[in-house]
Amino acid sequence: MSIYDYNAVTLDGEERSLADFKGKVLLIVNTASKCGFTPQYKGLQALYQRYKDRGLVVLGFPCNQFGHQEPGDEVEIGAFCEKNYGVDFPMFAKIDVNGSDAHPLYRYLKSEAPGLLGSEGIKWNFTKFLVDQSGRVVRRYAPKDKPEALAADIEKALKAVDS
């Protein structure tokens, strides 16, 4: 299996294959609208704007598993992200990232890039996974890692795309 073998439903209800992003560097993030880390949407959008022409795509996956901090439906989530943070990177329908109902994509991401001490569970909203242009999961970042702190790793991944 590779990351390109997975599909997800967009906020608009369309099934989308991650194969659509072949050749791109991906930053995959589980998000929430009512979290202390929610202002990271601003940094994620800034990264997307800064690097999208070089091949970066940020993919947001809303999740309500942590403190019920994503209570809205897809329409509300999309409106919130656009109005408050100008988000125009791809956002997907709400998913689970842990447990028996975890989305298959997240099962894959967690197995490819375990967290601290080898733990696979997602600890909180805004856990981030960097995926290179060949679909390999390069690194996992903690919720507290601000998007701007990922710029050097993103630059490194994009250099491989540029060459």
C-alpha beads as a LAMMPS data file, in Angstrom:
LAMMPS data file: protein, C-alpha beads

163 atoms
162 bonds

1 atom types
1 bond types

-500.0 500.0 xlo xhi
-500.0 500.0 ylo yhi
-500.0 500.0 zlo zhi

Masses

1 110.0

Atoms # bond

1 1 1 0.000 0.000 0.000
2 1 1 1.011 3.609 -0.524
3 1 1 -0.618 6.891 0.329
4 1 1 -1.940 7.001 -3.230
5 1 1 -4.125 3.939 -2.608
6 1 1 -6.467 5.897 -0.332
7 1 1 -9.559 7.957 -1.021
8 1 1 -11.302 10.545 1.116
9 1 1 -14.507 12.556 0.840
10 1 1 -14.146 16.332 0.434
11 1 1 -16.174 18.878 2.391
12 1 1 -18.325 19.100 -0.756
13 1 1 -19.116 15.388 -0.574
14 1 1 -16.954 14.276 -3.500
15 1 1 -14.822 11.139 -3.292
16 1 1 -11.223 12.100 -4.050
17 1 1 -8.252 9.831 -4.600
18 1 1 -4.974 10.798 -3.005
19 1 1 -3.441 9.620 -6.281
20 1 1 -4.578 13.040 -7.557
21 1 1 -1.652 14.441 -5.555
22 1 1 1.100 12.228 -7.032
23 1 1 4.303 14.195 -7.464
24 1 1 3.321 16.743 -4.801
25 1 1 4.685 17.234 -1.307
26 1 1 1.790 16.820 1.146
27 1 1 1.231 18.167 4.626
28 1 1 -1.676 16.191 6.095
29 1 1 -3.266 17.605 9.256
30 1 1 -6.161 16.598 11.509
31 1 1 -7.941 19.845 12.314
32 1 1 -10.615 21.287 14.607
33 1 1 -12.448 24.616 14.723
34 1 1 -12.704 25.050 18.491
35 1 1 -9.242 24.064 19.690
36 1 1 -6.437 26.041 21.271
37 1 1 -4.380 25.116 18.197
38 1 1 -7.063 26.329 15.725
39 1 1 -5.062 29.508 14.953
40 1 1 -2.594 27.162 13.223
41 1 1 -4.976 27.338 10.255
42 1 1 -3.393 30.740 9.573
43 1 1 0.101 29.221 9.470
44 1 1 -1.034 26.257 7.385
45 1 1 -2.635 28.619 4.868
46 1 1 0.543 30.738 4.811
47 1 1 2.654 27.626 4.059
48 1 1 0.246 26.617 1.318
49 1 1 0.343 30.076 -0.275
50 1 1 4.120 30.262 -0.014
51 1 1 4.872 26.838 -1.485
52 1 1 1.906 25.699 -3.558
53 1 1 3.471 26.855 -6.835
54 1 1 6.477 24.658 -6.026
55 1 1 4.341 21.600 -5.307
56 1 1 3.128 21.695 -1.691
57 1 1 -0.468 20.752 -0.939
58 1 1 -1.897 20.994 2.576
59 1 1 -4.731 18.535 3.230
60 1 1 -7.021 19.210 6.196
61 1 1 -9.000 16.434 7.881
62 1 1 -11.441 17.730 10.520
63 1 1 -11.800 15.445 13.528
64 1 1 -14.116 15.620 16.545
65 1 1 -12.333 12.994 18.675
66 1 1 -10.437 15.391 20.931
67 1 1 -12.595 17.341 23.355
68 1 1 -15.450 17.466 20.811
69 1 1 -13.736 20.503 19.296
70 1 1 -15.094 19.988 15.772
71 1 1 -18.861 19.792 16.362
72 1 1 -19.998 21.341 13.069
73 1 1 -21.024 19.677 9.851
74 1 1 -19.058 19.967 6.617
75 1 1 -20.786 23.193 5.513
76 1 1 -20.094 24.857 8.870
77 1 1 -16.479 23.669 8.894
78 1 1 -15.836 25.012 5.393
79 1 1 -17.461 28.363 6.149
80 1 1 -15.501 28.712 9.409
81 1 1 -12.150 27.954 7.768
82 1 1 -12.731 30.272 4.836
83 1 1 -14.177 33.174 6.830
84 1 1 -11.712 33.119 9.721
85 1 1 -8.492 31.947 8.082
86 1 1 -8.954 32.264 4.302
87 1 1 -8.331 28.539 3.914
88 1 1 -8.323 27.466 0.292
89 1 1 -6.272 24.288 0.572
90 1 1 -8.222 21.023 0.204
91 1 1 -10.382 20.167 3.204
92 1 1 -12.080 16.837 3.700
93 1 1 -15.145 15.567 5.521
94 1 1 -14.878 14.886 9.232
95 1 1 -13.130 11.612 10.101
96 1 1 -11.879 9.632 13.071
97 1 1 -8.107 9.360 13.355
98 1 1 -7.978 6.867 16.242
99 1 1 -9.904 3.776 17.253
100 1 1 -11.762 1.114 15.331
101 1 1 -13.414 3.696 13.051
102 1 1 -10.164 5.471 12.179
103 1 1 -9.974 6.434 8.519
104 1 1 -7.723 3.984 6.606
105 1 1 -5.474 6.882 5.537
106 1 1 -4.769 7.682 9.167
107 1 1 -4.120 4.060 10.017
108 1 1 -1.504 4.099 7.275
109 1 1 0.045 7.447 8.318
110 1 1 0.338 6.356 11.961
111 1 1 1.983 3.056 11.041
112 1 1 4.471 4.772 8.723
113 1 1 5.402 7.543 11.186
114 1 1 4.741 6.534 14.789
115 1 1 4.805 9.201 17.468
116 1 1 6.848 9.535 20.615
117 1 1 8.138 6.212 21.965
118 1 1 6.635 4.404 18.989
119 1 1 3.054 5.264 19.897
120 1 1 0.774 5.209 16.871
121 1 1 -2.187 7.045 18.403
122 1 1 -2.850 10.643 17.455
123 1 1 -2.639 12.635 20.691
124 1 1 -4.602 15.770 19.725
125 1 1 -5.793 18.068 16.944
126 1 1 -3.247 19.496 14.507
127 1 1 -0.914 16.501 14.387
128 1 1 0.864 16.864 11.052
129 1 1 2.402 14.390 8.604
130 1 1 4.834 15.430 5.861
131 1 1 4.738 13.217 2.756
132 1 1 7.322 13.520 -0.019
133 1 1 6.614 13.665 -3.754
134 1 1 6.942 9.889 -4.073
135 1 1 4.263 9.307 -1.431
136 1 1 6.639 8.353 1.398
137 1 1 5.712 9.583 4.886
138 1 1 8.781 11.601 5.888
139 1 1 7.921 12.900 9.338
140 1 1 5.234 13.320 11.963
141 1 1 4.879 16.564 13.923
142 1 1 3.201 17.176 17.260
143 1 1 0.200 19.499 17.616
144 1 1 2.370 22.084 19.367
145 1 1 4.727 22.261 16.350
146 1 1 3.689 25.468 14.622
147 1 1 3.348 25.319 10.840
148 1 1 6.078 27.922 10.268
149 1 1 8.527 25.631 12.120
150 1 1 8.060 23.042 9.351
151 1 1 9.342 25.338 6.589
152 1 1 12.894 23.911 6.509
153 1 1 11.611 20.341 6.163
154 1 1 9.141 21.435 3.483
155 1 1 11.927 23.263 1.616
156 1 1 14.046 20.105 1.716
157 1 1 11.184 17.975 0.385
158 1 1 10.425 20.511 -2.359
159 1 1 14.071 20.619 -3.484
160 1 1 13.701 16.987 -4.459
161 1 1 10.665 18.011 -6.563
162 1 1 12.562 20.945 -8.133
163 1 1 15.510 18.808 -9.223

Bonds

1 1 1 2
2 1 2 3
3 1 3 4
4 1 4 5
5 1 5 6
6 1 6 7
7 1 7 8
8 1 8 9
9 1 9 10
10 1 10 11
11 1 11 12
12 1 12 13
13 1 13 14
14 1 14 15
15 1 15 16
16 1 16 17
17 1 17 18
18 1 18 19
19 1 19 20
20 1 20 21
21 1 21 22
22 1 22 23
23 1 23 24
24 1 24 25
25 1 25 26
26 1 26 27
27 1 27 28
28 1 28 29
29 1 29 30
30 1 30 31
31 1 31 32
32 1 32 33
33 1 33 34
34 1 34 35
35 1 35 36
36 1 36 37
37 1 37 38
38 1 38 39
39 1 39 40
40 1 40 41
41 1 41 42
42 1 42 43
43 1 43 44
44 1 44 45
45 1 45 46
46 1 46 47
47 1 47 48
48 1 48 49
49 1 49 50
50 1 50 51
51 1 51 52
52 1 52 53
53 1 53 54
54 1 54 55
55 1 55 56
56 1 56 57
57 1 57 58
58 1 58 59
59 1 59 60
60 1 60 61
61 1 61 62
62 1 62 63
63 1 63 64
64 1 64 65
65 1 65 66
66 1 66 67
67 1 67 68
68 1 68 69
69 1 69 70
70 1 70 71
71 1 71 72
72 1 72 73
73 1 73 74
74 1 74 75
75 1 75 76
76 1 76 77
77 1 77 78
78 1 78 79
79 1 79 80
80 1 80 81
81 1 81 82
82 1 82 83
83 1 83 84
84 1 84 85
85 1 85 86
86 1 86 87
87 1 87 88
88 1 88 89
89 1 89 90
90 1 90 91
91 1 91 92
92 1 92 93
93 1 93 94
94 1 94 95
95 1 95 96
96 1 96 97
97 1 97 98
98 1 98 99
99 1 99 100
100 1 100 101
101 1 101 102
102 1 102 103
103 1 103 104
104 1 104 105
105 1 105 106
106 1 106 107
107 1 107 108
108 1 108 109
109 1 109 110
110 1 110 111
111 1 111 112
112 1 112 113
113 1 113 114
114 1 114 115
115 1 115 116
116 1 116 117
117 1 117 118
118 1 118 119
119 1 119 120
120 1 120 121
121 1 121 122
122 1 122 123
123 1 123 124
124 1 124 125
125 1 125 126
126 1 126 127
127 1 127 128
128 1 128 129
129 1 129 130
130 1 130 131
131 1 131 132
132 1 132 133
133 1 133 134
134 1 134 135
135 1 135 136
136 1 136 137
137 1 137 138
138 1 138 139
139 1 139 140
140 1 140 141
141 1 141 142
142 1 142 143
143 1 143 144
144 1 144 145
145 1 145 146
146 1 146 147
147 1 147 148
148 1 148 149
149 1 149 150
150 1 150 151
151 1 151 152
152 1 152 153
153 1 153 154
154 1 154 155
155 1 155 156
156 1 156 157
157 1 157 158
158 1 158 159
159 1 159 160
160 1 160 161
161 1 161 162
162 1 162 163
